[in-house]
């Protein structure tokens, strides 16, 4: 089975430090997963590579 058929994007969240009102991105992601979000995209136009790495983002 192709992966695209397995990917559930019914509850999709795009998150980054620019839209968290100062809350840690990791905390919001944890809350989103607990709330049932099925796909989370982490984006940032201002975070450094080291900040992205510490949030769990891979390149």
Secondary structure, 3 states (H helix, E strand, C coil): CCHHHHCCCCCEEEECHHHCCCCCHHHHHHHHHHCCCCEEEECCCCCCHHHHHHCCCCC
